[in-house]
Amino acid sequence: MRTIVRRIGSSLGVVLPKALLDGWRVGEGDHLKVSEFGVRPQQRRASSQQLLDKRKRQLAVAVVREFPPLQIRSQSLANLHRWKSQGTWLPVYDEWQRILEHSSDGTLFAAMLGRDEEANRLRQSMPFVGLLSAEQVKTIYEETGD
């Protein structure tokens, strides 16, 4: 597509066809990114739920990178035992307990790192908290913020 550079007030500018803007889902008051590579819509911000999902997966990735499966299982089972004794048990913890006690490392890692809905649902109630330092968690929160 070609467009003409025109004088707009004391500046120069271009008029973009409405069909193009509609295709980009951009309207009056929205912003476009302009660079030496062209003009395009700014990347859409992820929803708060998408950001939370990404953050929880990044926490899981950090745990898997730093700790062996045996230590992940041990800490997670200790957390589950403590939560059960405190009366803060959720049904999803039964699923985690089965995975931690009876599943292969591959199944554990799939639950921790998977990108499917099941892994994402399980990560909403992660039992492997407490392995990462507060500083590591803070860094991940900063990196996954919007």
PyMOL commands that set and color helices and strands:
alter all, ss='L'
color gray80, all
select helices_A, chain A and resi 18-23+48-66+69-85+91-102+105-113+117-123+134-143
alter helices_A, ss='H'
color red, helices_A
select strands_A, chain A and resi 5-8+11-14+32-35+38-41
alter strands_A, ss='S'
color yellow, strands_A
deselect
rebuild
show_as cartoon
